[in-house]
Amino acid sequence: MSFKYPPWHRLHQKKNKTILRSAADKSGLPPGSLIHIGEKHETECRITVTQFNIDAIKQFEIDSIDELQHLRNNDLITWINVDGLSDTHIVESLGTEFDIHPLILEDILSTHQRPKLEEYEDYIYLVIKSIQAEKNNHPSLQYEQISILLLANYVITFKEKMDEIFKPVQYRLQNRKDRIRQNGSDFLAYVLIDTVVDEYFVVEDCLDEIIDPLEDSLLSNPTPETLQTIQHLRRELITMKRSISPLRELLSTIQHANTGLLEEKTLRYYNDVYDHVLRVTDSLDSYRERIASIQDIYLSSISNKLNETMKVLTIFASIFIPLTFIAGIYGMNFEHMPELKWRWAYPVLWIIFIAIGVGLLIYFKKKKWL
């Protein structure tokens, strides 16, 4: 959908008007405007088509949506995967080919959607979030919006970039005895969702590898880097929760959807994914509680460390206060101070100093202040 931006619009001065980072950039545009909103990846649009049934499978890439007209076959399940959303014409052409509502196409290109399900007469539209972890001192989580269109004998997926999230599905399709080859498009959609959800458990393992050593080292050696890690984990967990929690509602809606696109036997598998999502969300709640307690322990450790330091300084100050008092008296240099003329005054004064210091140390020890 082409649209000429008026001079007052914020996109009028933008060089690349088809790739935006914020939904606010679309303010004032008509509904259904096909503009990519999200992070710009270096991935060029690639369209792969997989057609299969229990007896055969075909996989190939196509350069144009027009080629799909020659590939229509009701005897085969067709999976169309689009990697990269920079070319909005591909999404628009697919929408025209399969009669997809313009608002759905707009949501596909807007990568800040929350996971959701929308049911139409001839198709179901799903949005899920893929999360992948990079292992280092600070967990770096990469988020990707995956849009799924489920039609009769067709599944169309849209991904932001070219990655290997669906590589296990491609591998399973090579096995003619696999359930994917023996079922319809609704089962393929389930497998795709299940593959994304399974990756959440990998992220959990990554978080465990960071949180467990963090707890162990917290009491012995709390550092400013520890606090940075804690804050980073809190932000990541909040983002994960926002990306995963809506899946419960999505999967619950699927199980009660009134559509002929989902077979009764396949709904049991969607219920299994629902259980997996519940496990993940429960784990996220547990992680958030652990991070909160870790932060409390960190603050307590820093406070205890400060108290120990202050205690040592206070003890030294308490020892030197009487010594400073005595030294202050004899530093006044009055002419008629009898001790100033005494031969043993200096060594006796040192004995008094040492006796006061040792006596105070013994007193502090008995009081268990040391």
N, C-alpha and C positions, 0 to 999 in steps of 0.2 A: 504494500500500500504506500504509494508515494505521497508525500506531504511537504508543501513548501512552508518553511518556517517564517513567520512575520518578523520584521526588524526588531520588535520588542522582546522576542522570545530569547531565552538564554542560549538556545542551540544555534541561533542565527550566526554567532561569531565563532562557533566551534568548527574546527577543520574537519574532523571525522564525526559526522552527525549520526552515524549508524551504530556506534559503540559507545555506550554511556556507562558510568560506574554507579550512579545513584538514580533511584526511582524519581527523585525530585526533578531530574532533568526532563521528565516527560510531562510535567505539570502543564496543563493547558492544551495538550494534544488530544485528539478525538480517540475514543475507545477503539481498540483493535489496531492501533498504529504499530507496525512491525519494526521495532527498534531493539537491538541487543543491549540489555542492561546487565552489567557485571564485569568481572575481570577479563581483560583482553588476553587471550592465550595465543601462542604462536602457531597453534594448530590450524591448518587449512581444513576446510570442510571436506570430509571423506564420507562417502555413502557405500556401505557394504550391505549386500543382500544375501540372506541364507534361506533357502527353500528346502523343505524336508518332509518326509513322511516315514513310515516304518521301513520302507524298502529302499529309499534313495535320499540323497542329500546333495545340494548344489550350493556353492559359495562363490561369490564374485563381487567385484566392485563395479559401480556404474558412475558415469560422469554426469548424467542428466536424469531428472525425474521422468522425462518422456520415455526413457527406456523401460520404465515399469509397466507401461501399457502392453509391452510384448511379453511380460513375465507373469501375467495373471494366470493363475492355475488353481482352480478350486479343490484339486486333489492334493495340493501341497500346502503346508503351513509356511507362511512367508514372514521372515523377520528382517525388517529394514532398520539398520542402525546408522545414525548420523553423528559423526564425530566433529565437533566444532560448530559454533553458532554464528560465526562472523558473517557468513553469507545468508542474509535474510531471505533472498529469493528462493533458496532451496526449501526453507520452511514454508514459504508462501506457496510454492509449487506443490509440495506435499499436501498442504491444506486444500488446494484446489482439486488435486487428484482424488482425495478420499473424502471430500466434502466436510472438512473440519471447520468448526465455528471460528471466526476471526479472534474472539476473545481467548480461545484456547491457544491459538498460535501466538498471541501476544504474551500469554503466560509462559509459553515454552521459551521465548526469547528473554523474558525477565527472570534472571537467575537468582533473585532474592525472594522467591516464593517459599512459603512454609509447606511442609508435606501435606498433601490434600488429595481428595478424590472428587471428581465431578462425573456424574453419570448422564449420558445422553442416550438418545434412542438407539443409535447404531454403534456406539463406541463408549468406552470408559477412559477417562483421562486421569492419570496418577502422577504425582510429583513426589519424589523421594530424594534424600540427601545422602550422597556417598561420602564417607569419611575415611581418609587414609593417614597413617601416622609415619612420620620420619623420626627415627630413633636418634636422639642426641641428649645432651644435658637438659635442655628445655624441649619438651615434646612439641613438635611442630605438626599440627593437624591441617590437612588439606581438604577443603570442602568442595563438592561438585554437585550441582543440581542435575538430576536425571529425570527426564520426563518420559512417560510411557503411555502410548495409545494402544488400547486393546480393542481390536475389531474382530469380526468373524473371519477366521483363518489368517489374520494379520496381527503382528505386533510391531509397532514403530517406536524406537527409542531415540532420544535426543540427549547427547552428552556435550558438556562444555569443551572437552579436550580429548585428545587421543591418549588413552591409557589402556591398561590390561585388566580392568575391573571385571569384564565379562569373559575373560580368557577361559576360566573354568567351564563356563557354559558352552563355549565353542568346542572345548575338549570333549565334553559329555555328548555333544551332538554327533561326534564321530562314531559313537557306540550305538549300533542299531538296537541293542537290547535296553538302552536307557529309557526311562519313563518319558523323557521329553519327546522322543521319537514316536512313542505310542499314544500320545495325548494331543490335545488341541492347543490353540493359541492361549487359552486361559491358563493352562499349565505352564507354558513357556513364560508368561508374565509372572507367575508365581516364582519360577526358578530365578528370574532376574531380580525380583525383590529379595528373595532369600539370599542370593549371592551378595547383595549390598549389605543386608543385615548381618551376615556372617562376618563381614569385614569389621563390624563394630566390636566383635570379640577380640580381634587382633589389636584394635586400638586399646581395649581394656588391658590386655597383656602388657602393652607398652606403658600404660599408666602405672600398672603394678610394679614394673621394673624401675620406675622413677620414685614412686611414693614410698615403697618399702625401705630402700636405703635412706631416703630422706628422714623417715621416722627414726631409724636407728642412729643416725648421726646428729639428730637434732639436739639431744641433751648434752652430748659431749662437745660439739663444736658448732654452735649456731653462728652463722656469718651473714653479712648483708646479701650475699648471693643466694643464701637459703630463702630469705624473704622474697627475693625476686622470683625464685622458682615457685614458691607458694602462691604468689599473686598471679603468675602466669598460668598455673594449674587451675586456679579459681576461674579465670576468664575462659579458659578452654572448656571447663566443665559446664559453665553457663551456656556457652555456645552449643555444645553437644546436646545439652538438655533441650534447648530450643529447637534443634534439628531433628531430634529423635522422638520426643514425647508425642507430637502430633501423629506419629505412625500408629499409635494405639487406636486413635479414633478412625484413621484411614482403614486399618485392617478390620476393625469392628464393623465399619460401614460396608465393606466388601462382603462380609459374611451375611449381611441382611439386605444386600442389593437385590432389587427386583428386576433382573435382566436375564435374557437368554444367553448371554455371552459367557456365563460362568456355570459350569456343570456342578452338580451336587457333590460328586466324588472329589473334585478339585478344591472345594471349599474347606475340606478337612486339612489340606496342606496349608491353606492360608491361615487356618487356626494355629498351626504349628509355628508359623512365622510370628503370629501374634504373641505366642508364649515366649519366643526368643526376644521380642521387643520388650516384653514385660521384665524379663531377666536383665536386659541391658539397662532399662530405666531404673530398676531397683539397685543395680550396681552403681549407676551414676549418683543416686541419692546417697549410697554408702560412701562413695568417694568424696562427695561434697561434705559429709559429716566428718570424714577423716581429715580433709583439708582444713576444716574449721577448727578441729581439735589440734591439728599440727600447728596452726597459727597461734592458738592459745598457748600451746607448749613453748613455741618459739618466744612469745612475749614474756612468758614466765621465766624461761631460761635467761633471757637478756636481763630481766628484772633481778633474778637471783644473782647473776654475775655482777651486776651493778651493786647489789647489797653486800656481796662478799668484798668487793673493792672498797666500798664505803666503810665497812666494818674494820678492815685493816687500817685505812687512813684514820679512822676515829680512834683506834687503839693507840696508834703512834702519836696522834694529837694529844690524847689523854696522858700519855707518858711525859710528853715534853711540856705540857702546861705548867706542872709544879716546878720543873727545871727552869723554865723561862721565868717563872715568878721569882725564884731564888736569884737567878742571874740578873734579873731586873733590879732587885734590891741592892745587890752589891755592885751594880753598875752605876749607881747614883753618885759615887765619889764624894760623899760628905766628908768633911775634914775630921770630925770626931767619931768615926766608926771604929770601935775597938778592934774588930776582927781584921781590919786592913793592916794593922801593925803586928799582928800575931804571926809567928814564924811558921806554924803548921796550918795556917788557915787554908791555903790553896789545896794541899792534899786531902784535908778533912772535907772540904767542899766537894771534891771529886768522889770521895767515899759516899757522901750524902746523895750525890747525883745517881751513882750506880745503885745504891741501896733502894732509892725511890723507884728507879726503873725496874729492877728485879722484883721488888715487892709488888708493884702494879701488875707485872706479867704473871706472877704467881696468883694474884687475886683474880685476874681475868681468866686464868686457866681453871681455877676452882669454880668460877661462875659459868664455865663452859662457853665463854665468849670467844675462845680461841680453839 
